[in-house]
Amino acid sequence: MLFTKNITSQSIRLASSLIRFNSTTSSQAPLDASKLIIEKTTNPKSKLSKDKLIFGKTFTDHMLEIDWDSQTGWGTPKISPYHNFSLDPSSVVFHYGFELFEGMKAYKDSKGQVRTFRGNKNMIRMNKSAERITLPTFEGEELQKLIDKLLILDHEFIPEGKGYSLYIRPTMIGTDAFLGVGTPNKAKIFTICSPVGPYYKNGFKPVSLEATDYAVRAWPGGVGDKKLGANYAPCILPQNEAAKRGFDQNLWLFGKEGYITEVGTMNVFFVFKNPKSGKKELTTHPLDGTILEGVTRDSILELAKERLPSNEWDITERKFTIHDVQKAAKEGNLIEAFGAGTAAVVSPIKHIGYKGEDINIPVILGNSGELAAQIADWISKIQYGEEEYKDWSRVAK
Ligand SMILES: *Cc1c(COP(=O)(O)O)cnc(C)c1O
């Protein structure tokens, strides 16, 4: 606890929780996309040329906002010109970390249609994050419909071509102007979009990792498995420490056993050869609270199970350690490793440093392993609508 609440704030809390209780049983409005109001910009931005795009630096003409209040529920969704916020300095987001976000992308297909990839999974995850920090939940399909409208309005900002996309950042903050530590009575969802170029401009660029055991990103019972803003600031210092020693990213270890959980802000996959069966194994850490449940991770597991021949491959979610990786590398049973996330889809790993020892990982295609390259191709075909797979790609209408 940050501080001991005094009696006054306790009674305020009590009063507000009563209001919350009363309103939930009566008339909290659900999120309703059909109420959308659009105010178009009168001052359109010029579009940057494709080679000048930098992730998260420039944004489209418009943004989406929906305010929530514990008495009335979700307000009128509004798309308006990209603008600054004006918030009371006592707003809870500035003090107690009432913030959560999502990361997804929109892609332009060869017919010029705008597509998003498995956005329903992002909506489910966003609601789980909200629930965990007592921010309001919402109907995911309604937010997806609103994001679709924003994408259509700003579609000229989505660069065309394979590898190009529009990064979408749905966010929720607590906006109560109140220093009491408790459930916020006011919140805001907003969504901004940033055009991005290919993560890898000249083919894959495999990364070098420092296995990190002195700092812990997430733990069972903690909140590292949620996309809360508060989880990310504390990872910059270990990232900078790793960079000082010449590594690109942290490989996050957990526990005295040294379980491999994630890499930077990506999930991580390893491919081992099982010397007994001769089969290959694609594996990643299970969802036990120490990793974020990535949409890319889930997609890779499903496609791999469906598309890799089961007489040659085992696809597993299990705990494995840095020592298992060290041993497999020594015995020639480490085939490849890669990070997985929305930004890069896959990010091949070439090297891990652990307590002064080097673990080298084969990148047989020069810059990538075979499976990472295959998976990147599978997923990008679905994202750009070259191949329809289930309901994974949604055309904005
Ligand atoms: C967002 C994120 C991921 C990847 O999730 P995707 O849904 O695949 O983009 C993995 N790990 C962390 C810590 C993340 O924040």
The ligand as an SDF file (V2000), in Angstrom:
LIG
                    3D

 15 15  0  0  0  0  0  0  0  0999 V2000
    2.2040   -7.2450  -26.2270 C   0  0  0  0  0  0  0  0  0  0  0  0
    3.1840   -8.1690  -25.6320 C   0  0  0  0  0  0  0  0  0  0  0  0
    3.5100   -9.4060  -26.2240 C   0  0  0  0  0  0  0  0  0  0  0  0
    3.0200   -9.8350  -27.5800 C   0  0  0  0  0  0  0  0  0  0  0  0
    1.6490   -9.8590  -27.7220 O   0  0  0  0  0  0  0  0  0  0  0  0
    1.0120   -9.8300  -29.1890 P   0  0  0  0  0  0  0  0  0  0  0  0
   -0.4340   -9.8660  -28.9000 O   0  0  0  0  0  0  0  0  0  0  0  0
    1.4890  -11.0100  -29.9100 O   0  0  0  0  0  0  0  0  0  0  0  0
    1.4570   -8.5610  -29.8300 O   0  0  0  0  0  0  0  0  0  0  0  0
    4.3690  -10.2590  -25.5490 C   0  0  0  0  0  0  0  0  0  0  0  0
    4.9150   -9.9090  -24.3710 N   0  0  0  0  0  0  0  0  0  0  0  0
    4.6600   -8.7240  -23.7890 C   0  0  0  0  0  0  0  0  0  0  0  0
    5.2990   -8.4120  -22.4820 C   0  0  0  0  0  0  0  0  0  0  0  0
    3.7930   -7.8170  -24.4040 C   0  0  0  0  0  0  0  0  0  0  0  0
    3.5560   -6.6400  -23.8320 O   0  0  0  0  0  0  0  0  0  0  0  0
  1  2  1  0
  2  3  1  0
  2 14  2  0
  3  4  1  0
  3 10  2  0
  4  5  1  0
  5  6  1  0
  6  7  2  0
  6  8  1  0
  6  9  1  0
 10 11  1  0
 11 12  2  0
 12 13  1  0
 12 14  1  0
 14 15  1  0
M  END
$$$$
